[in-house]
Amino acid sequence: MTRAERLTALLERLVEQGRIDVEQSAHFFGVSAATIRRDLDHLADQQLLSRTHGGAVPNSTSYDLPLRYKSSNRAEAKTRIAERAVGMLWPGCTVAMNGGTTTVEIARTIPTSAPLHNGITIVTNAINIATEMTVRPFIKIVVCGGVARPQSYELVGPLASETLSQLTPDICFLGATGVEAVEGVTTDDEDESAINRIMVTRSKRAVVVADASKFGEVGFSRICQLSEVSTVLTDADADPEQIARVRDHGVDVIVC
């Protein structure tokens, strides 16, 4: 990985997780902590983040980063996952989706499926997904209330919880920071995980959509155990050992 690629990946992790830890990032990228510190200092000089003791957090500029820095990361893999996910839908179904680049790609792929033009309902706490899909006349959009998180465009809090707890979607497509056999499905923000957990428990079927970079990773806050998930959609670059460990928990892992 070149330095330019690492800088982009660091920004992606920042907007995904809401913070960056030097030691964890050094382990993730396989470089020294000193290298990560220099990278973060470089990004701070460009006012793309704010340095903290031991890491970095977003600043006001960082709030503009999600689409700029995340949409192209593993784009081909996410497109394949999205196409497979949309193939699991049917006319008249109700589908819940949280925020994330893979779920955004699923939302954008739905209009390419002619059978779904007969009508489909999307339940989401992601305001960017809702905004894009509202212009599609055959898609009914249900958006929960709540407080918007600028890093992920997700609505969180009691208002979001109250709305989602009243609904029963047919299927939930769940994006995540990590998928790991023991720790389950995780993300890095406890408020987001609380809302995502309600989506999973209220849906008749939960499908995790996670590219290869998410396998074996463990975020700060658990969304759900693997026993609460029926299927994981991932791509061919996922670690076979990690896939096998997830399958050992009775989860159907589909490699797209």
C-alpha angles and dihedrals in degrees: 000000000000122000091252090054091048092050090052091047091050090054090048091053089047095056091041097049104026092232141038127222117205098216094045091047092049090054092045095051096036095237135113123280088240090059092052091048090054090048092051092046089052092051091046090053087057089050091240093127143000121249121232133181102287098003145349142281132201121274128198091283092052090066088073093054108083100083094032096054106023107043095072097042108110087343096163093051092049091050091054091047091049093051091051091047094051088051087064092061129087137195112285096017125135118228129189120208132181124205125285140101095269094051089046088055090051090052091050091049096052094079090057091065108088096199090058090059085082087074141292135183123224119198112194145158090201111100093197091058091047092050094051095045099045091081091061107092094202093055120082110206122207113188124185122221124243145105116314120234107211095207094061105013088235124143113227140171138063095317091055092046093051094052097045093046089064095056135078111199119192093230138007124211105203125196117199146178094232144012115195132162098235103029095039124206114349144174133189101245122068094207092054092046091053092056093042089052091057090051090054097046094045095047122087091224131019121207120184115213109201131153121221094273090067097056113104092010121124121203128203098261130039119232096186145327120264089249087070093056126079100190143013120203115203140147135261094263093068115117108265091215091054090047091052092050091052091048089052086067090061095259119141107232113197116195110210 
